[in-house]
Amino acid sequence: MDKKETTLMQEIGSWIMVIVTAVILAFFIKTFIFNTVQIDGPSMNPTLENGDRLITLKLHYFFKSPTRGDVIVFKSPIEPGKEYIKRVIGVEGDEVRIEDGLVYVNGKKVEETYIEEDIYTFIQDTDRWKVSKDMIFVLGDNRQVNKSIDSRYFGEIPVSSVDGQGVFRYYPFNKIGLIH
């Protein structure tokens, strides 16, 4: 091999190393630090709408469990391979009750500034739940009949099924901002 061929091989080798490093770094970031999701359906209206795109932090829940009010992405307990996005209402040890369309946690009415005014929270079969160890209770922000499949239908979910916390909407551009 002459000097030109050696230089070309070194150049190709360095490009391969850059590409492999970039792929490994992207995989690490997507697996452990953050991800992006697109909202599919009306279950989180008015907070999030169909087609909204979010950044979710994954690293956050390696160190602590979700807390009441967090908007989380988790593995669906009823549709394998699908993820849901809902709001945490109850955590381990909480008693969640829905009465007269209002949500109560441990006997106190939850101030839900994120749902539409005068919305009635419907119940399925049960109106109260005791959240078990390592579990959480989630609801969609859209409480109209048949608009959100959540813990009212499938019960509490394991904390281990949580993939991340929705923290920032980056699309549509006129709604860019933190998620509350």
C-alpha positions as a printed Julia matrix, in Angstrom:
180×3 Matrix{Float64}:
   0.0    0.0    0.0
   1.23   3.41  -0.83
   0.87   6.5    1.35
  -2.36   7.63  -0.41
  -4.11   4.31   0.24
  -2.97   4.32   3.88
  -4.3    7.86   4.41
  -7.63   6.91   2.78
  -7.95   3.83   5.01
  -7.2    5.94   8.09
  -9.81   8.5    7.0
 -12.45   5.78   6.46
 -11.54   4.2    9.8
 -11.91   7.5   11.64
 -15.32   8.14  10.01
 -16.49   4.66  11.03
 -15.38   5.37  14.63
 -17.27   8.7   14.64
 -20.45   7.05  13.31
 -20.26   4.12  15.75
 -19.65   6.52  18.67
 -22.61   8.68  17.6
 -24.92   5.65  17.36
 -23.84   4.37  20.8
 -24.26   7.83  22.32
 -27.72   8.27  20.75
 -28.79   4.83  22.02
 -27.53   5.67  25.54
 -29.32   9.05  25.58
 -32.61   7.61  24.27
 -32.5    4.65  26.66
 -31.44   6.37  29.86
 -31.77  10.16  29.66
 -34.66  11.4   27.52
 -37.0   10.47  24.71
 -39.58  12.12  22.51
 -43.23  11.11  22.24
 -46.19  12.16  20.15
 -49.64  12.43  21.72
 -52.15  10.08  20.11
 -55.74  10.79  21.13
 -57.75  13.13  23.36
 -57.11  11.59  26.8
 -54.93  14.47  28.07
 -56.99  17.38  26.71
 -56.82  20.26  27.47
 -53.23  19.94  28.79
 -51.97  18.02  25.75
 -53.7   17.57  22.42
 -53.57  14.97  19.68
 -50.37  15.48  17.66
 -48.46  17.39  20.35
 -44.82  16.33  20.63
 -43.02  16.15  23.95
 -39.65  15.55  25.48
 -39.79  13.07  28.33
 -37.08  12.69  30.95
 -36.18   9.11  31.82
 -33.23   9.7   34.13
 -35.47  11.42  36.67
 -37.2    8.19  37.75
 -34.0    6.19  38.19
 -33.55   8.13  41.44
 -37.09   8.72  42.69
 -40.66   7.56  42.16
 -43.31   9.6   40.36
 -45.17  12.09  42.54
 -48.76  13.34  42.47
 -49.32  15.68  39.55
 -46.52  14.34  37.35
 -47.41  13.73  33.7
 -45.86  10.35  32.92
 -45.34   7.97  30.0
 -45.75   4.29  30.87
 -46.18   0.88  29.3
 -49.87   0.15  28.73
 -51.16  -2.54  31.07
 -53.75  -3.62  28.49
 -52.14  -3.04  25.06
 -48.73  -4.75  24.79
 -46.15  -2.63  22.98
 -48.1    0.6   23.44
 -47.35   3.5   25.78
 -49.84   5.79  27.51
 -49.42   9.27  28.89
 -51.44  10.21  31.99
 -51.23  12.25  35.19
 -50.28  10.68  38.54
 -53.15  11.14  41.0
 -52.25   8.68  43.76
 -49.02   7.12  44.99
 -48.23   4.19  47.29
 -50.46   4.24  50.37
 -52.95   6.81  49.04
 -56.68   6.27  49.0
 -58.19   7.7   45.8
 -61.93   8.3   45.69
 -64.19   9.76  43.02
 -67.43  11.15  44.39
 -69.97  13.38  42.64
 -67.54  13.84  39.76
 -64.73  15.12  41.99
 -61.43  13.41  42.84
 -60.26  13.02  46.44
 -56.91  11.73  47.68
 -56.74  10.72  51.35
 -60.04  12.48  51.96
 -58.96  15.83  50.48
 -60.4   17.18  47.23
 -57.71  17.43  44.55
 -57.45  20.93  43.07
 -57.28  20.05  39.41
 -56.47  23.28  37.6
 -55.38  21.25  34.55
 -58.86  19.93  33.63
 -61.63  21.89  31.95
 -63.82  23.86  34.32
 -66.98  22.08  35.54
 -65.89  18.71  34.13
 -67.45  15.71  35.83
 -65.06  12.8   36.45
 -66.99   9.66  35.58
 -66.36   6.31  37.2
 -66.38   2.84  35.69
 -67.13   0.07  38.22
 -65.36   1.31  41.32
 -65.31   4.7   43.02
 -62.37   4.17  45.42
 -58.94   2.62  45.28
 -56.17   1.99  47.79
 -52.81   2.37  46.03
 -50.56  -0.63  46.77
 -46.82  -0.76  47.4
 -44.72   0.17  44.33
 -47.87   1.19  42.42
 -49.44   4.47  41.24
 -52.93   5.59  40.21
 -53.22   7.62  36.99
 -55.95   9.59  35.22
 -56.1   11.38  31.9
 -56.91  15.07  32.11
 -59.92  14.55  29.8
 -62.57  13.17  32.15
 -65.46  13.07  29.7
 -67.09   9.67  29.17
 -64.88   7.26  27.17
 -62.17   9.87  26.47
 -59.39   8.38  28.63
 -58.47   4.79  29.37
 -56.8    5.08  32.76
 -56.76   3.65  36.28
 -60.55   3.89  36.48
 -60.55   1.05  33.91
 -57.33  -0.93  34.43
 -56.55  -0.09  38.07
 -53.25   1.0   39.53
 -50.02   0.49  37.59
 -46.55  -0.58  38.71
 -44.0    2.2   39.16
 -41.61  -0.05  37.18
 -43.78   0.45  34.05
 -43.05   4.2   33.99
 -40.75   5.18  31.11
 -40.42   8.89  31.82
 -41.92  12.21  32.84
 -43.38  14.53  30.21
 -41.6   17.82  30.81
 -41.52  19.93  27.64
 -43.77  20.36  24.59
 -41.74  21.28  21.5
 -44.54  21.05  18.9
 -46.76  22.74  17.85
 -44.48  25.75  17.91
 -47.19  28.1   19.23
 -47.49  25.94  22.37
 -43.81  25.37  23.16
 -43.18  25.21  26.88
 -43.04  23.25  30.11
 -45.83  20.81  30.93
 -47.72  21.36  34.17
